[in-house]
Structure formats: C-alpha cells, structure tokens
Amino acid sequence: MARKLPDYRRADESNYFEYCLEYGNVNSSSPKPAILLIGGAEGGTAGEDAATHWFLKQSNYGDYLVLRCGRSGGQARWIADNYGDLINSAAELSINSREAANNPEVVQYIKDADALFLAGGDQNEYEDYWEGTATESAINYLINHKKIPVAGTSAGMAILGDYYYAPSQQGLLSSEILNDPFHENTQDIFCSNFLQVPFLKNVITDTHLDRLNDSHPETRYGRIFGLMARIMLDNHQPVYGIGLDEGAFVAIDEKGMARVFGNGSERGQDAYFLQTNSAAPEQIKPGAPLIWDNHGQAVKVYRIQGTPEGSGLFDLNNWLIASGGTWEYWFTTGGYSGFQQERM
C-alpha cells in the first residue's frame, strides 16, 4: 500500500500544499519514459480515454502524482476512480510557495512518483514558485534520471517546452504579436533550463490553438507563429514548435516518435509540428507588423489529425520523417491580416 502523504496545509490558508490520495494495486516497478502533451480541454472524450490508457501503461502500475498551483483539484481522484486498475496510487500536490517547493518531504514525495501529470492553471505561477527550487530539480530528476512518463495539459504543457510563454498579466492574442512583435504582452517569452525534457529542446509549446468564444476572440495559430519569430530573432538558431488544438493529445515514446490521439470529431483535434525554414523574418521591429514570408514558406508545419485510436507518426529526432498527416507552410505578408496557412 502506498505511504500516505503528510498534511502540510496551514490554518491561515497560506496554501503550503494540499493533497488527495486514493489507493490502487500493489506497486510494480520500472516505468518507461514517455511524454504526453495535452491540448487543454480534454472533456471526457474517447481520445482522452485512449491517451490516458497509453500514458498510465508506461508507469507500469506505479504511483501517479499530479502537481499544480492553486487549490488541489480532482485529477488524482478522477484517475483513481476511472483507471484504478492501472495504478498503485494517485496523489495531488498544490505547491504554492518557494518555501513549499524547497520542503524536503515534498521533494522526496515527488521523487517517489512513477508517473507525473502537470496540471493546467497559470504557467507564470509555476515559474514563480518552482523555477530554481528543489521541486524543479526533483521534476528534472524524474524526467531524465528515473525516466518516468510525464504529461502536461494547458499551462502544464506550456512549461514542458524549452521555450515557454508565461504571461504575468494579460495573455497574448495572435493579432497583438503579428501586428507588433514587441507588443507589451510579449515581454514574458522565456528560454531557460527550467524543465529539461527530451525531444523538446529548442521547442516552444502552445495549447488551445483552436479555442474561439466570447472570451477568446481569436485562435492561437498566429500566436505560436509570432512567438517563433521572436525566439528566432533573439536566439539566432532554428526554432521548433508543437501546437495543439484543445482536443488533441500528442503521445511521444522513448524513441522520440510521436502520434496523435483525438476527440473523434472532424475539428479541434489537430496537432501541429512547426519548424523554421532557414530564413529570418523580413521585418520584425517594435510598432510595425511582422513580415515573415520567405516566398510563402516561412515556417514548415506538419499537421496530424488525431483519432481515438492514435494516428500519424512524427519523428522528433529529425523533424523530417512523418506520416499520416499533411505538410503546410505558414507565413505572413504583413501582420495579422496577412497571416496564412497553406498546404504544400
């Protein structure tokens, strides 16, 4: 039986950390390395079920741990209630201060995990509370030394990339970065050794690409394109991106081969593997629209539509070998109005 997590909750609501724990099977050993990137609105779909089964099987009936900021949520309990036959235990930590992130018992509990899920929320809080702490070191230990499966959704997926966007205030719209690549909301583009994830070196990740509603008036396809332009300008090297529609799940195995699970509908389940195509933006300066055309070939993109069975194949070792999807070029002849996505 899994050991019980000590309760460090404070009476003054200082959110040291919280937990919930359910017991499952007798623990096995030797989890397999794997990465699951989640688009951010799973919603109980067939694609979510298939991707979750795939992910948990990599843990080899081990201890499943959810990390987040804010109050603890229901992810661990949901796993225990619906996939108890695939795990030994499920626990959830909400780590909301640097003090908690450096607590030795918290750190040891993280290191004992056999599968790690980074929840959605606010990636800026993850950066503020975890980066440069013992929690960061423990997560990297799990990924690169213990080599367990790690998953991230929404903000949790955002911080798995080598580059990440962690806004301290208002989030960034596609039109803002395309019409002014140095818009005030672009100040929080980071590259660091925060989380060091195999196959995601020089990669920026973004989620909710297709989200469009009253609160979100624009999709994010132009946003990830604009972020790549800024990163390329600042770092003078090839830049890669993985962007997901809300119903997409990218499952990456230990050899760096990715396939895509989806929600079973015709829309909203696509994964996009983006790479710069050698040429820098023709115009990228404060207060002026981004021009990144390169004869209509600025960024090369492989698009895979997910299915409940898992579809396509993309090799993250070379970003060349791919099947089951379509190649596209993304470019802008001038700002948001000039942004286009065209099949090759």
BAVOSE-86893 format. One line per 8 residues: number of its first residue (from 1); their letters; for each residue z negated, y negated, x negated of N, C-alpha, C. Coordinates in pm, whole numbers, plus 50000, padded with zeros to 5 digits. Layout:
! residues N
NUM	a	Z Y X Z Y X Z Y X  ...
***
This chain:
! residues 344
1	marklpdy	50000 50119 49915 50000 50000 50000 50000 49876 49912  50076 49776 49952 50085 49654 49872 49950 49583 49869  49921 49519 49756 49799 49442 49749 49810 49318 49833  49699 49270 49882 49701 49154 49969 49699 49025 49889  49776 48929 49936 49785 48801 49870 49659 48718 49894  49595 48665 49791 49477 48581 49811 49514 48455 49888  49424 48408 49972 49449 48293 50058 49396 48166 49990  49489 48079 49947 49451 47955 49880 49470 47833 49970
9	rradesny	49482 47855 50101 49500 47741 50189 49376 47653 50188  49399 47523 50188 49289 47427 50182 49258 47374 50320  49134 47350 50347 49092 47297 50476 49146 47157 50500  49176 47084 50394 49224 46947 50409 49376 46941 50427  49438 47058 50454 49582 47064 50481 49666 47015 50363  49618 47036 50242 49694 46991 50126 49808 47086 50090  49826 47191 50170 49941 47280 50155 49951 47342 50016  49841 47396 49968 49845 47463 49838 49946 47578 49843
17	feycleyg	49920 47678 49921 50025 47767 49966 49974 47853 50080  50068 47908 50157 50034 47989 50273 50110 48119 50263  50070 48215 50347 50139 48343 50339 50134 48415 50471  50224 48509 50485 50211 48613 50586 50254 48742 50519  50197 48852 50560 50221 48979 50490 50226 49093 50590  50326 49177 50578 50335 49299 50657 50353 49416 50561  50307 49532 50599 50319 49650 50514 50433 49739 50559  50500 49802 50463 50610 49890 50494 50592 50025 50428
25	nvnssspk	50689 50068 50350 50691 50201 50291 50618 50205 50157  50605 50325 50105 50550 50342 49971 50649 50282 49872  50599 50204 49780 50686 50130 49688 50762 50224 49595  50888 50194 49575 50969 50261 49475 50979 50169 49355  51079 50187 49273 51090 50105 49153 51236 50081 49121  51259 50008 49011 51392 49984 48957 51486 49916 49056  51454 49792 49096 51550 49717 49176 51675 49689 49094  51787 49662 49162 51914 49633 49096 51941 49483 49103
33	pailligg	51996 49425 48998 52029 49282 49002 52140 49257 49103  52126 49149 49179 52225 49111 49278 52195 48969 49323  52294 48902 49378 52279 48766 49430 52340 48762 49569  52269 48701 49663 52323 48680 49797 52315 48532 49829  52432 48470 49847 52442 48329 49883 52470 48320 50032  52393 48235 50102 52398 48232 50249 52431 48091 50296  52525 48081 50388 52580 47953 50430 52487 47861 50504  52378 47911 50561 52277 47821 50614 52249 47826 50762
41	aeggtage	52324 47908 50837 52295 47920 50980 52322 48064 51022  52232 48153 50981 52257 48296 50993 52267 48340 51140  52167 48306 51221 52177 48319 51366 52185 48458 51424  52133 48560 51358 52129 48692 51417 52265 48757 51438  52361 48730 51352 52495 48784 51367 52509 48919 51299  52621 48985 51329 52649 49112 51263 52666 49093 51113  52722 48980 51073 52736 48954 50931 52602 48941 50862  52507 48874 50927 52373 48862 50871 52308 48999 50856
49	daathwfl	52322 49084 50957 52262 49217 50952 52320 49299 50837  52451 49296 50823 52515 49374 50715 52477 49321 50579  52476 49187 50564 52440 49129 50435 52294 49156 50401  52207 49152 50500 52065 49180 50477 52044 49324 50435  52112 49417 50501 52104 49557 50459 52149 49573 50314  52262 49512 50281 52313 49522 50143 52209 49469 50045  52152 49353 50075 52058 49290 49984 51931 49374 49966  51874 49419 50076 51749 49493 50067 51767 49627 49997
57	kqsnygdy	51882 49687 50010 51905 49814 49940 51903 49797 49788  51937 49675 49742 51931 49650 49598 51785 49648 49548  51690 49620 49638 51550 49614 49597 51486 49752 49583  51556 49854 49632 51507 49993 49620 51369 50010 49682  51355 49966 49806 51230 49982 49884 51112 49910 49820  51139 49794 49765 51034 49722 49694 50966 49616 49778  50896 49525 49708 50820 49416 49771 50909 49292 49783  50924 49244 49904 51013 49133 49938 50932 49006 49947
65	lvlrcgrs	50975 48903 49874 50899 48778 49870 50988 48660 49907  50938 48576 49997 51004 48452 50037 50931 48335 49972  51005 48245 49909 50948 48122 49856 51008 48003 49930  50923 47906 49960 50969 47785 50028 50872 47672 50001  50907 47553 50048 50815 47440 50058 50792 47411 50205  50690 47330 50232 50653 47307 50371 50560 47417 50419  50541 47429 50548 50457 47536 50601 50532 47667 50598  50461 47778 50586 50525 47908 50582 50600 47932 50713
73	ggqarwia	50714 48000 50703 50798 48026 50819 50789 48170 50864  50894 48218 50929 50891 48352 50985 50983 48450 50917  51038 48415 50799 51136 48501 50735 51076 48636 50694  50959 48634 50633 50899 48760 50588 50865 48850 50707  50810 48791 50811 50776 48870 50929 50901 48927 50995  51009 48846 50999 51134 48894 51056 51187 49015 50979  51182 49006 50846 51225 49120 50764 51139 49242 50792  51008 49223 50798 50918 49336 50822 50941 49398 50959
81	dnygdlin	50966 49315 51059 50986 49365 51196 51118 49437 51213  51223 49393 51139 51357 49445 51164 51410 49537 51054  51352 49529 50935 51403 49608 50823 51289 49675 50747  51183 49709 50819 51066 49767 50755 51092 49897 50683  51195 49970 50725 51227 50096 50658 51295 50075 50523  51330 49951 50490 51398 49924 50364 51310 49853 50262  51185 49826 50297 51097 49752 50207 50960 49818 50200  50883 49779 50100 50744 49818 50091 50654 49713 50155
89	saaelsin	50683 49586 50131 50606 49478 50191 50691 49353 50198  50647 49259 50281 50715 49130 50291 50609 49021 50291  50623 48924 50203 50526 48816 50193 50599 48682 50183  50530 48575 50214 50590 48443 50212 50493 48343 50151  50539 48272 50050 50460 48168 49985 50524 48032 50010  50444 47936 50047 50488 47798 50057 50416 47720 49947  50491 47683 49844 50434 47622 49724 50468 47473 49726  50368 47391 49754 50392 47251 49787 50328 47151 49693
97	sreaannp	50297 47193 49573 50246 47102 49472 50269 47163 49335  50271 47081 49234 50287 47133 49099 50161 47208 49057  50048 47171 49111 49926 47245 49083 49940 47389 49131  49987 47406 49255 50007 47541 49307 50112 47616 49227  50217 47545 49187 50326 47609 49114 50284 47657 48976  50172 47605 48924 50119 47649 48794 49998 47740 48807  49961 47775 48929 49845 47861 48950 49874 48003 48900  49793 48060 48811 49823 48191 48753 49836 48303 48855
105	evvqyikd	49755 48300 48962 49765 48406 49063 49894 48395 49142  49936 48275 49172 50064 48255 49239 50177 48306 49151  50173 48269 49025 50278 48309 48932 50285 48461 48918  50169 48526 48908 50170 48671 48896 50224 48737 49022  50191 48680 49138 50241 48736 49262 50394 48727 49267  50448 48614 49220 50593 48601 49215 50652 48707 49122  50593 48725 49006 50646 48820 48909 50643 48964 48958  50556 48993 49053 50547 49129 49107 50654 49161 49210
113	adalflag	50730 49062 49253 50829 49083 49358 50944 49172 49311  51002 49245 49407 51120 49328 49381 51246 49272 49447  51230 49173 49532 51342 49101 49594 51292 48962 49627  51372 48861 49599 51330 48722 49617 51428 48650 49708  51372 48582 49809 51451 48503 49903 51405 48358 49895  51496 48267 49860 51465 48124 49855 51509 48062 49988  51413 48014 50064 51438 47969 50200 51507 47834 50203  51555 47799 50320 51611 47666 50341 51502 47562 50350
121	gdqneyed	51543 47437 50355 51446 47328 50360 51501 47205 50290  51432 47161 50188 51469 47039 50115 51472 47071 49966  51592 47078 49909 51602 47113 49767 51538 47010 49677  51523 46887 49725 51455 46786 49645 51308 46822 49625  51246 46883 49726 51108 46927 49712 51098 47043 49614  51195 47135 49617 51194 47244 49519 51200 47187 49377  51285 47089 49358 51296 47028 49227 51165 46957 49188  51110 46880 49280 50989 46802 49250 50869 46891 49222
129	ywegtate	50851 46997 49300 50730 47079 49291 50742 47195 49193  50864 47246 49170 50877 47370 49093 50939 47353 48955  51034 47258 48941 51104 47248 48813 51007 47211 48701  51017 47283 48589 50929 47259 48475 50791 47317 48490  50770 47406 48586 50639 47468 48609 50645 47617 48578  50529 47680 48589 50523 47825 48569 50595 47900 48681  50605 47840 48799 50683 47903 48907 50829 47912 48869  50884 47805 48812 51023 47810 48764 51040 47923 48662
137	sainylin	50948 47933 48569 50956 48038 48467 50948 48176 48530  50863 48191 48632 50849 48320 48699 50976 48359 48773  51040 48263 48838 51165 48292 48908 51272 48334 48809  51283 48262 48698 51382 48299 48596 51350 48434 48532  51221 48466 48522 51182 48599 48474 51235 48707 48568  51219 48685 48699 51267 48783 48796 51418 48802 48787  51490 48691 48771 51636 48696 48773 51693 48756 48645  51636 48718 48530 51701 48750 48402 51632 48859 48320
145	hkkipvag	51509 48892 48351 51439 48996 48275 51404 49117 48362  51338 49093 48472 51313 49203 48566 51440 49241 48640  51529 49142 48656 51662 49161 48714 51656 49218 48855  51589 49145 48942 51581 49185 49082 51687 49111 49163  51714 49155 49285 51806 49079 49371 51743 48948 49417  51824 48841 49421 51776 48710 49464 51875 48655 49567  51821 48596 49673 51902 48537 49779 51859 48394 49802  51951 48312 49852 51917 48175 49888 52001 48129 50005
153	tsagmail	51937 48059 50099 52008 48002 50211 51988 47852 50214  52093 47778 50248 52086 47633 50261 52029 47572 50132  51914 47504 50139 51855 47445 50019 51827 47551 49913  51788 47671 49956 51763 47779 49862 51888 47823 49788  52002 47817 49854 52128 47845 49785 52166 47730 49694  52140 47607 49738 52181 47490 49659 52122 47493 49518  51997 47535 49504 51933 47530 49373 51967 47650 49285  52044 47747 49337 52084 47859 49254 52199 47824 49161
161	gdyyyaps	52273 47719 49193 52383 47679 49107 52334 47610 48981  52416 47616 48877 52385 47548 48752 52380 47397 48775  52473 47347 48857 52468 47210 48906 52416 47213 49049  52344 47111 49087 52297 47107 49225 52277 46963 49269  52290 46945 49399 52271 46813 49459 52140 46816 49536  52046 46731 49496 51912 46729 49556 51878 46586 49595  51925 46541 49712 51903 46402 49750 51757 46372 49780  51710 46260 49729 51572 46220 49754 51558 46148 49887
169	qqgllsse	51671 46100 49941 51666 46032 50070 51775 46089 50159  51869 46006 50197 51974 46049 50288 52075 46136 50218  52123 46241 50288 52225 46327 50233 52360 46258 50224  52451 46320 50154 52580 46260 50120 52690 46310 50214  52768 46218 50267 52883 46252 50351 53009 46264 50265  53104 46343 50315 53232 46355 50244 53299 46220 50227  53301 46138 50333 53368 46009 50326 53301 45917 50224  53169 45928 50209 53099 45840 50115 53141 45868 49973
177	ilndpfhe	53143 45993 49932 53175 46022 49792 53325 46011 49766  53409 46039 49865 53553 46027 49843 53599 45882 49843  53534 45799 49924 53572 45657 49927 53506 45576 49816  53398 45630 49760 53331 45567 49645 53254 45676 49571  53312 45734 49466 53247 45845 49395 53111 45811 49336  53077 45681 49332 52948 45638 49281 52863 45576 49391  52888 45617 49513 52808 45573 49627 52660 45595 49598  52574 45511 49656 52431 45521 49627 52374 45658 49659
185	ntqdifcs	52433 45732 49751 52383 45865 49785 52429 45973 49688  52500 45934 49582 52542 46033 49481 52449 46033 49359  52338 45965 49367 52251 45950 49250 52179 46079 49211  52175 46177 49301 52092 46295 49278 52174 46419 49251  52275 46407 49163 52353 46521 49116 52292 46565 48983  52251 46690 48975 52177 46735 48857 52245 46853 48791  52228 46861 48661 52259 46980 48583 52140 47003 48491  52080 47120 48502 51962 47147 48420 51947 47297 48403
193	nflqvpfl	51842 47335 48336 51810 47477 48323 51706 47518 48426  51709 47456 48542 51611 47485 48647 51612 47635 48678  51711 47685 48745 51726 47828 48767 51851 47875 48694  51836 47980 48618 51943 48030 48532 51995 48161 48589  52098 48149 48670 52147 48262 48748 52277 48315 48687  52283 48443 48654 52407 48500 48601 52524 48474 48695  52638 48446 48636 52765 48423 48706 52772 48287 48776  52667 48206 48770 52671 48074 48833 52662 47962 48730
201	knvitdth	52691 47991 48605 52696 47889 48502 52813 47794 48529  52788 47664 48517 52888 47560 48543 52938 47561 48687  52857 47614 48778 52892 47623 48920 52801 47531 49001  52860 47456 49095 52782 47386 49195 52799 47460 49327  52691 47478 49400 52695 47547 49528 52668 47448 49640  52732 47470 49754 52707 47386 49871 52720 47471 49996  52646 47433 50098 52636 47510 50221 52675 47425 50342  52676 47489 50459 52705 47419 50585 52840 47346 50580
209	ldrlndsh	52939 47401 50511 53063 47327 50492 53131 47292 50624  53123 47380 50722 53194 47358 50847 53110 47290 50954  52986 47256 50925 52897 47201 51027 52950 47067 51078  52961 47056 51209 53015 46936 51271 52952 46921 51409  52865 46820 51423 52799 46794 51551 52758 46648 51556  52681 46612 51657 52644 46471 51673 52565 46418 51554  52483 46504 51493 52402 46461 51379 52478 46470 51247  52588 46544 51246 52666 46563 51124 52813 46539 51158
217	petrygri	52857 46413 51148 52989 46376 51197 53107 46420 51110  53078 46475 50991 53186 46516 50902 53155 46653 50842  53259 46731 50819 53241 46855 50744 53216 46822 50597  53179 46924 50520 53141 46902 50380 53248 46946 50279  53368 46978 50324 53469 47022 50229 53500 46912 50127  53513 46791 50176 53538 46679 50085 53419 46649 49996  53299 46682 50043 53179 46654 49964 53175 46740 49838  53196 46871 49852 53189 46956 49733 53304 46921 49637
225	fglmarim	53419 46884 49691 53531 46840 49608 53493 46714 49529  53431 46618 49597 53388 46495 49530 53279 46518 49428  53186 46606 49460 53081 46639 49363 53139 46700 49236  53240 46784 49252 53305 46843 49134 53374 46736 49050  53432 46636 49115 53495 46527 49039 53393 46452 48956  53277 46423 49016 53173 46353 48942 53120 46437 48827  53101 46564 48850 53048 46652 48745 53148 46662 48630  53275 46676 48663 53378 46685 48560 53382 46558 48476
233	ldnhqpvy	53368 46443 48540 53368 46316 48468 53251 46307 48372  53134 46351 48416 53012 46337 48337 52998 46441 48228  53063 46557 48243 53038 46667 48151 53159 46710 48071  53278 46662 48106 53400 46685 48027 53424 46834 47997  53409 46917 48100 53436 47059 48085 53475 47115 48222  53533 47235 48224 53570 47293 48353 53449 47305 48447  53473 47283 48574 53368 47289 48674 53411 47386 48783  53314 47462 48832 53340 47560 48937 53249 47530 49057
241	gigldega	53290 47577 49173 53210 47556 49292 53218 47677 49384  53110 47701 49456 53110 47800 49564 53057 47729 49688  53141 47718 49788 53101 47653 49912 53113 47750 50028  53018 47744 50120 53015 47840 50231 53011 47771 50365  53092 47822 50458 53070 47789 50597 52936 47847 50640  52884 47799 50753 52747 47835 50791 52729 47984 50819  52834 48052 50862 52822 48194 50894 52867 48288 50785  52882 48237 50661 52931 48319 50550 52818 48363 50459
249	fvaidekg	52834 48482 50401 52737 48540 50307 52816 48596 50189  52790 48547 50070 52857 48597 49950 52763 48691 49876  52803 48817 49868 52725 48920 49801 52784 48945 49663  52706 48919 49558 52751 48932 49420 52677 49047 49355  52750 49148 49307 52684 49265 49248 52654 49241 49101  52597 49340 49037 52552 49325 48899 52666 49308 48801  52789 49337 48842 52905 49319 48755 52976 49185 48779  52923 49104 48870 52983 48974 48897 53097 48976 48996
257	marvfgng	53107 49084 49073 53211 49094 49174 53153 49052 49308  53222 48957 49374 53174 48900 49499 53259 48947 49616  53192 48977 49727 53262 48999 49854 53189 48919 49961  53252 48906 50077 53203 48810 50175 53177 48879 50308  53053 48866 50355 53019 48908 50490 53032 48786 50582  53063 48814 50710 53082 48704 50803 53030 48737 50940  53038 48638 51028 52974 48648 51159 53059 48714 51265  53180 48758 51229 53262 48831 51324 53347 48744 51414
265	sergqday	53343 48613 51396 53427 48524 51476 53550 48484 51394  53636 48405 51455 53756 48363 51384 53731 48241 51296  53620 48170 51318 53593 48047 51244 53449 48047 51196  53425 47965 51092 53289 47942 51049 53228 48050 50962  53311 48133 50899 53257 48242 50818 53332 48255 50685  53388 48145 50639 53469 48148 50517 53387 48109 50395  53422 48171 50282 53367 48135 50151 53479 48078 50066  53447 47977 49986 53545 47907 49905 53499 47910 49759
273	flqtnsaa	53587 47960 49672 53560 47967 49529 53652 47864 49463  53593 47754 49416 53669 47639 49367 53663 47630 49215  53775 47586 49155 53778 47564 49011 53869 47447 48978  53825 47365 48884 53908 47253 48842 54034 47306 48774  54139 47229 48788 54271 47276 48744 54321 47193 48627  54237 47175 48528 54263 47112 48397 54270 46959 48400  54329 46899 48500 54349 46755 48499 54230 46681 48558  54184 46577 48490 54075 46493 48539 54126 46403 48651
281	peqikpga	54036 46346 48731 54079 46252 48836 54158 46134 48778  54261 46095 48851 54341 45981 48809 54265 45850 48827  54180 45844 48929 54096 45725 48949 53959 45768 48996  53858 45733 48918 53720 45761 48958 53633 45651 48896  53598 45556 48980 53519 45441 48935 53442 45385 49053  53333 45314 49025 53250 45260 49134 53328 45167 49225  53304 45184 49356 53360 45093 49454 53505 45114 49488  53568 45220 49436 53710 45246 49462 53727 45390 49511
289	pliwdnhg	53826 45414 49594 53849 45551 49643 53882 45647 49529  53834 45768 49542 53869 45872 49445 54016 45908 49461  54086 45914 49350 54221 45970 49347 54217 46088 49251  54237 46205 49306 54240 46328 49225 54348 46416 49286  54467 46395 49238 54587 46453 49298 54646 46563 49210  54681 46527 49085 54743 46621 48992 54860 46695 49059  54948 46617 49121 55065 46673 49189 55026 46773 49298  54919 46739 49369 54873 46826 49477 54801 46951 49431
297	qavkvyri	54752 46952 49305 54689 47072 49251 54559 47041 49178  54482 46945 49226 54362 46901 49154 54260 47014 49139  54229 47083 49248 54130 47191 49247 54192 47314 49311  54183 47424 49240 54235 47552 49288 54123 47627 49361  54153 47679 49478 54049 47735 49565 54094 47872 49617  54004 47969 49610 54029 48098 49676 53938 48108 49796  54000 48131 49911 53928 48132 50039 53926 48273 50096  53807 48323 50124 53792 48456 50182 53720 48443 50316
305	qgtpegsg	53779 48499 50419 53715 48501 50550 53624 48623 50559  53496 48598 50581 53400 48707 50586 53415 48792 50711  53370 48915 50701 53367 49007 50815 53233 49080 50815  53194 49139 50928 53069 49215 50931 53068 49332 50833  53188 49383 50797 53194 49496 50704 53193 49453 50558  53211 49323 50535 53227 49273 50400 53375 49275 50362  53428 49164 50316 53572 49155 50291 53599 49086 50159  53722 49109 50111 53769 49041 49993 53700 49085 49866
313	lfdlnnwl	53748 49027 49758 53691 49052 49626 53722 48932 49539  53621 48884 49467 53643 48774 49374 53561 48800 49249  53630 48793 49134 53567 48823 49006 53512 48695 48944  53380 48682 48943 53316 48563 48888 53307 48564 48736  53354 48670 48673 53360 48672 48527 53475 48587 48475  53587 48585 48550 53704 48512 48500 53764 48415 48602  53720 48420 48728 53769 48331 48833 53920 48342 48851  53975 48461 48820 54119 48484 48833 54151 48601 48925
321	iasggtwe	54079 48710 48907 54107 48831 48982 54048 48817 49122  54133 48829 49223 54087 48810 49361 54177 48888 49455  54120 48928 49568 54199 48996 49670 54133 48975 49805  54214 48992 49910 54161 48985 50045 54150 48845 50101  54200 48744 50028 54191 48606 50075 54319 48531 50045  54313 48400 50038 54430 48317 50013 54395 48208 49913  54492 48174 49828 54477 48064 49734 54518 47933 49800  54444 47827 49770 54473 47694 49820 54462 47593 49706
329	ywfttggy	54516 47474 49729 54490 47358 49643 54423 47250 49728  54319 47189 49673 54255 47074 49737 54280 46952 49648  54308 46838 49712 54336 46717 49636 54319 46597 49727  54310 46481 49667 54313 46357 49744 54406 46257 49678  54491 46199 49759 54580 46093 49711 54513 45957 49722  54395 45954 49781 54321 45828 49793 54209 45837 49894  54087 45865 49846 53969 45863 49932 53966 45972 50037  53886 45947 50140 53863 46044 50248 53990 46067 50329
337	sgfqqerm	54062 45961 50358 54184 45976 50440 54294 46051 50366  54289 46053 50232 54391 46121 50154 54355 46262 50114  54238 46311 50159 54192 46445 50120 54269 46551 50198  54320 46653 50124 54398 46758 50187 54362 46894 50128  54378 46996 50212 54360 47137 50173 54486 47211 50212  54562 47258 50115 54692 47321 50144 54701 47457 50077  54756 47552 50151 54777 47684 50093 54888 47680 49989  54872 47764 49889 54973 47772 49783 55097 47845 49835
***
